[in-house]
Amino acid sequence: MNLKKSILIIFACLSQLSYSQEGIAVYSDYLSDNLYLLHPSMAGAANCGKVRLTGRQQWFGQENAPALQTLSFNNSIGEQSGVGAVIFNDRNGFHSQAGAKLTYAHHLRFSRSTIDLNQLSFGINAAFIQSQLDGTRFTGFDPSIVPGVIQKDAYFNVDLGASYYFKDFFTHFTVKNFLANARREIYAEGYESDNLRSYLFSVGGVLGSSDRIMWEPSLMLQYIEETTEKTLDVNLKAYKNMDFGRLWAGVSYRTAFDATQYNAGSGLSNQTLQYITPIIGVNYDKYMFAYTYSKIMGDVQFDTGGFHQLTLGIDIFCKDKLYDCNCPAVN
């Protein structure tokens, strides 16, 4: 086995951590003031309705490189409810998917006053997704691909989530693709499991005062049930309130618990998925802009380029701040 083949094999194995779950892949864009993309329980949790447009491109110059676009909106309805919607388009080589999610969330507020943030939220996504496998340009051999044919399949699934905020601290838990579902029009039985379920758990808090720099350390653990793959995000963000709005920046480090073997020439070596993601952003009045760059680390890489992502947003239907807390995702 030559080095080029080894690179392709390890690339496929490591990329599975990002793409093995159907629907919107779990990147680091949730740190771009966009928690609703991951957690349906965050729909309507803030004091403003949020419109967010993201575009993500991997490995510029590589044909059929992974790319993702999302457009989301969420807003509160009444005192204790929230609704939202996401549309997305995702491409990864010969496979692509497009879909929409509709969200309802309910917020239980136990706060005694505006100082005492104490909120438990529940949310559910109804997801409608169409997957496509394009065999018209495929020239290799894969028993799951029919050469010369575009295979399509559509299905329904749900995500379930819960969030809890207490003063300046928070935690989130979400189950993605809760229902068993397989794309039999694309992948014959035996080539794909009907279990696409994955679990996300986040915890963190905001330290410091609003008149200085606020620091937000957090962790996110992702677990894919069928393959037992696990990844951990270690995040740190900093916020600085300004006269025009807010400046913020952060860094995220993702690592996998599972290693992949590859041929190093003189023998076998192990490598785990690792990448680091710096991020910068600004909230100017009601507008938001963020740039994210992710760089894969390790001796074996498919390409020296990284992942580029832009996020544009606007806050609408804003109300007065609900709580006197350092809680950027709520206030």
C-alpha positions as CSV (number, residue, x, y, z in Angstrom):
1,M,0.0,0.0,0.0
2,N,1.5,3.3,-1.1
3,L,1.4,6.6,0.9
4,K,-1.2,8.2,-1.4
5,K,-3.6,5.3,-0.7
6,S,-2.9,5.4,3.0
7,I,-3.7,9.1,3.0
8,L,-7.0,8.5,1.3
9,I,-7.9,5.7,3.7
10,I,-7.2,7.7,6.8
11,F,-8.9,10.7,5.4
12,A,-12.0,8.6,4.9
13,C,-11.9,7.2,8.4
14,L,-11.3,10.5,10.1
15,S,-13.9,12.4,8.0
16,Q,-16.4,9.8,9.2
17,L,-16.4,11.5,12.6
18,S,-17.9,14.6,10.9
19,Y,-20.1,13.0,8.3
20,S,-21.4,9.7,9.7
21,Q,-24.4,11.4,11.2
22,E,-27.1,12.4,8.7
23,G,-28.4,16.0,8.7
24,I,-26.3,19.0,9.5
25,A,-22.7,17.9,10.4
26,V,-21.4,19.0,13.8
27,Y,-18.7,21.6,13.3
28,S,-17.6,24.5,15.5
29,D,-20.0,27.0,14.0
30,Y,-22.2,26.7,17.1
31,L,-19.7,29.0,18.7
32,S,-20.6,31.8,16.2
33,D,-23.6,32.9,18.3
34,N,-25.5,30.0,16.7
35,L,-26.3,27.5,19.4
36,Y,-29.7,26.9,17.8
37,L,-28.1,25.0,15.0
38,L,-27.2,22.2,17.4
39,H,-29.7,22.5,20.2
40,P,-33.4,22.8,19.4
41,S,-34.1,23.8,23.0
42,M,-32.4,27.2,22.2
43,A,-35.1,28.3,19.9
44,G,-36.6,31.5,21.3
45,A,-34.3,31.4,24.4
46,A,-32.7,34.8,23.6
47,N,-34.3,38.3,23.9
48,C,-34.0,38.7,20.1
49,G,-35.1,36.7,17.1
50,K,-31.9,35.5,15.3
51,V,-31.4,35.1,11.6
52,R,-28.1,33.4,10.7
53,L,-26.6,32.5,7.3
54,T,-23.5,30.4,7.2
55,G,-21.3,29.2,4.3
56,R,-18.5,26.6,4.9
57,Q,-16.0,25.5,2.3
58,Q,-13.2,22.9,2.8
59,W,-10.0,22.7,0.8
60,F,-10.3,25.4,-1.8
61,G,-9.2,24.1,-5.2
62,Q,-10.1,20.5,-4.6
63,E,-12.9,19.1,-6.8
64,N,-16.0,18.0,-4.9
65,A,-14.6,19.2,-1.6
66,P,-17.0,19.3,1.3
67,A,-19.2,22.4,1.5
68,L,-22.2,23.3,3.7
69,Q,-24.7,26.2,3.7
70,T,-27.3,26.9,6.3
71,L,-30.0,29.5,6.8
72,S,-31.7,29.6,10.2
73,F,-34.2,31.6,12.2
74,N,-35.6,31.3,15.7
75,N,-37.7,33.6,17.9
76,S,-39.8,33.5,21.0
77,I,-43.5,33.2,20.9
78,G,-45.3,34.5,23.9
79,E,-43.7,34.2,27.3
80,Q,-42.6,30.6,27.4
81,S,-42.4,29.3,23.8
82,G,-40.0,29.5,20.9
83,V,-40.1,28.4,17.2
84,G,-37.4,28.1,14.6
85,A,-36.5,26.8,11.1
86,V,-33.3,25.7,9.4
87,I,-32.7,25.0,5.7
88,F,-29.4,23.5,4.6
89,N,-27.5,22.1,1.7
90,D,-24.5,19.8,2.3
91,R,-22.1,18.3,-0.3
92,N,-19.3,15.8,0.3
93,G,-17.9,14.3,-2.8
94,F,-20.5,12.2,-4.7
95,H,-22.9,12.4,-1.8
96,S,-25.1,15.4,-1.1
97,Q,-28.1,16.2,1.1
98,A,-30.6,19.1,1.4
99,G,-33.3,19.5,4.0
100,A,-35.2,21.6,6.4
101,K,-35.9,21.5,10.2
102,L,-38.9,23.0,12.0
103,T,-38.5,23.6,15.7
104,Y,-40.7,24.1,18.8
105,A,-39.2,24.9,22.2
106,H,-40.7,25.4,25.6
107,H,-39.0,27.4,28.4
108,L,-39.7,27.0,32.1
109,R,-38.5,30.1,33.9
110,F,-37.9,29.6,37.7
111,S,-36.3,33.1,38.1
112,R,-37.4,35.1,41.1
113,S,-36.2,38.4,39.5
114,T,-34.3,39.7,36.5
115,I,-31.0,39.1,38.5
116,D,-31.7,35.4,39.0
117,L,-31.5,33.6,35.7
118,N,-32.9,30.1,36.2
119,Q,-34.3,28.5,33.0
120,L,-35.0,25.0,31.8
121,S,-35.8,24.5,28.1
122,F,-37.0,21.6,26.0
123,G,-37.0,21.5,22.2
124,I,-37.8,19.3,19.3
125,N,-36.9,19.4,15.6
126,A,-38.9,17.8,12.8
127,A,-36.4,17.2,10.0
128,F,-37.1,16.5,6.4
129,I,-34.0,15.4,4.4
130,Q,-33.3,14.3,0.9
131,S,-30.0,12.5,0.3
132,Q,-28.5,12.0,-3.1
133,L,-25.6,9.8,-4.4
134,D,-24.3,10.8,-7.8
135,G,-22.9,7.8,-9.7
136,T,-22.8,9.6,-13.1
137,R,-19.2,10.7,-12.5
138,F,-18.0,7.8,-10.4
139,T,-15.4,5.7,-12.2
140,G,-14.1,3.5,-9.3
141,F,-15.6,0.4,-7.7
142,D,-18.0,0.6,-4.8
143,P,-20.8,-2.0,-4.4
144,S,-23.1,0.6,-2.8
145,I,-22.9,2.9,-5.9
146,V,-24.7,2.3,-9.2
147,P,-22.5,3.8,-11.9
148,G,-24.2,6.2,-14.3
149,V,-27.3,6.6,-12.0
150,I,-28.3,9.4,-9.5
151,Q,-29.8,7.7,-6.5
152,K,-32.1,9.6,-4.2
153,D,-34.0,9.0,-1.0
154,A,-36.0,11.2,1.3
155,Y,-36.9,10.6,4.9
156,F,-38.1,12.2,8.2
157,N,-36.4,12.3,11.6
158,V,-36.5,14.2,14.8
159,D,-34.0,15.8,17.2
160,L,-34.7,16.2,20.9
161,G,-32.9,18.6,23.2
162,A,-32.8,20.2,26.6
163,S,-30.9,23.2,28.0
164,Y,-30.5,24.6,31.5
165,Y,-29.2,28.1,32.4
166,F,-28.5,29.1,36.0
167,K,-27.1,32.6,36.3
168,D,-23.8,32.6,34.3
169,F,-23.6,28.8,33.8
170,F,-25.2,26.6,31.2
171,T,-25.6,23.0,29.9
172,H,-27.1,21.5,26.8
173,F,-28.0,17.9,25.8
174,T,-29.3,16.9,22.4
175,V,-30.1,13.7,20.6
176,K,-29.8,14.0,16.9
177,N,-31.7,11.6,14.5
178,F,-33.7,10.0,17.3
179,L,-35.7,7.7,15.0
180,A,-34.3,4.6,13.3
181,N,-34.1,5.3,9.5
182,A,-32.2,4.0,6.6
183,R,-31.8,5.2,3.0
184,R,-32.7,2.0,1.2
185,E,-33.2,3.8,-2.1
186,I,-29.5,4.7,-2.0
187,Y,-27.7,2.1,0.1
188,A,-28.7,-1.5,0.0
189,E,-29.3,-3.4,3.2
190,G,-26.0,-4.2,4.9
191,Y,-24.2,-1.1,3.6
192,E,-25.7,1.4,6.1
193,S,-27.2,1.0,9.5
194,D,-30.7,2.4,10.2
195,N,-29.2,3.9,13.5
196,L,-28.0,7.4,12.7
197,R,-28.4,8.5,16.3
198,S,-25.8,10.8,18.0
199,Y,-25.6,12.6,21.3
200,L,-24.3,16.0,22.1
201,F,-23.6,17.3,25.7
202,S,-22.2,20.7,26.4
203,V,-21.3,22.5,29.7
204,G,-19.8,25.9,30.3
205,G,-20.0,29.3,31.9
206,V,-19.1,33.0,31.6
207,L,-16.6,34.5,34.0
208,G,-15.8,38.2,34.5
209,S,-17.8,41.4,34.5
210,S,-19.6,43.1,31.6
211,D,-17.5,46.3,31.9
212,R,-14.3,44.3,31.3
213,I,-13.4,41.2,29.2
214,M,-15.8,38.2,29.8
215,W,-14.4,34.7,29.4
216,E,-16.5,31.7,28.4
217,P,-14.8,28.3,28.8
218,S,-16.9,25.3,27.7
219,L,-16.8,21.6,26.7
220,M,-18.8,19.6,24.2
221,L,-18.8,15.9,24.0
222,Q,-20.2,14.1,20.9
223,Y,-21.0,10.4,20.8
224,I,-22.2,8.4,17.7
225,E,-24.2,5.4,18.9
226,E,-23.7,3.0,16.0
227,T,-19.9,3.4,15.6
228,T,-19.2,4.3,19.3
229,E,-17.1,7.2,18.1
230,K,-16.5,10.0,20.5
231,T,-15.1,13.5,20.1
232,L,-14.4,16.3,22.6
233,D,-14.4,20.0,22.0
234,V,-12.5,22.2,24.4
235,N,-13.5,25.9,23.9
236,L,-12.6,29.3,25.2
237,K,-14.3,32.5,24.1
238,A,-13.7,36.1,25.1
239,Y,-16.2,39.0,24.9
240,K,-15.7,42.7,25.1
241,N,-18.7,45.1,25.2
242,M,-18.2,48.2,23.1
243,D,-20.3,51.3,22.5
244,F,-21.4,49.9,19.1
245,G,-22.0,46.4,20.3
246,R,-19.6,43.6,21.2
247,L,-16.3,42.2,20.0
248,W,-15.5,38.5,20.6
249,A,-12.9,35.9,19.7
250,G,-12.3,32.3,20.6
251,V,-10.5,29.1,20.0
252,S,-11.8,25.5,19.9
253,Y,-9.8,22.3,20.0
254,R,-11.4,19.1,18.9
255,T,-10.0,15.6,19.5
256,A,-11.2,12.1,19.0
257,F,-11.0,9.3,21.4
258,D,-10.5,6.8,18.6
259,A,-7.4,6.3,16.6
260,T,-7.0,5.1,13.0
261,Q,-4.1,3.0,11.8
262,Y,-2.2,3.9,8.6
263,N,0.8,2.6,6.7
264,A,3.8,4.8,7.6
265,G,6.2,2.9,5.2
266,S,8.2,1.0,7.8
267,G,5.1,-0.1,9.7
268,L,1.8,0.9,11.1
269,S,1.1,4.1,13.0
270,N,-1.9,5.6,14.7
271,Q,-3.5,9.0,14.3
272,T,-6.6,10.5,15.9
273,L,-8.7,13.3,14.5
274,Q,-7.5,16.6,15.9
275,Y,-8.1,20.1,14.7
276,I,-7.9,23.6,16.1
277,T,-10.4,26.4,15.2
278,P,-9.8,30.1,15.9
279,I,-12.8,32.3,15.5
280,I,-13.4,36.0,15.5
281,G,-16.7,37.9,15.5
282,V,-18.4,41.2,16.0
283,N,-22.0,42.3,16.9
284,Y,-22.6,45.8,15.5
285,D,-25.9,47.1,16.6
286,K,-28.3,44.4,15.3
287,Y,-25.9,42.8,12.9
288,M,-23.4,40.0,13.4
289,F,-20.4,38.8,11.5
290,A,-18.0,35.9,12.2
291,Y,-15.2,34.1,10.5
292,T,-14.1,30.6,11.5
293,Y,-11.0,28.7,10.3
294,S,-10.4,25.0,11.2
295,K,-7.0,23.4,10.7
296,I,-6.5,19.6,10.8
297,M,-3.4,18.5,12.8
298,G,-1.4,15.3,12.3
299,D,1.3,13.8,10.1
300,V,-1.2,12.5,7.5
301,Q,-3.5,15.0,5.8
302,F,-5.4,15.0,2.6
303,D,-4.7,18.6,1.8
304,T,-2.7,21.4,3.5
305,G,-5.8,23.7,3.3
306,G,-8.3,24.0,6.1
307,F,-12.0,24.8,6.6
308,H,-13.2,28.3,6.0
309,Q,-16.6,29.5,7.3
310,L,-18.4,32.9,7.3
311,T,-21.5,33.6,9.4
312,L,-23.7,36.6,8.8
313,G,-26.6,37.5,11.1
314,I,-29.2,40.0,12.0
315,D,-31.2,40.2,15.3
316,I,-34.9,41.1,14.9
317,F,-37.9,41.6,17.2
318,C,-35.6,42.5,20.1
319,K,-36.9,43.0,23.6
320,D,-35.3,44.5,26.6
321,K,-32.7,42.3,28.2
322,L,-34.4,39.7,30.4
323,Y,-31.7,39.2,33.0
324,D,-28.8,41.0,34.6
325,C,-26.3,38.2,33.9
326,N,-23.2,37.5,31.8
327,C,-25.1,35.3,29.4
328,P,-24.5,36.3,25.8
329,A,-26.6,33.4,24.4
330,V,-29.7,34.7,26.3
331,N,-29.2,38.5,26.5
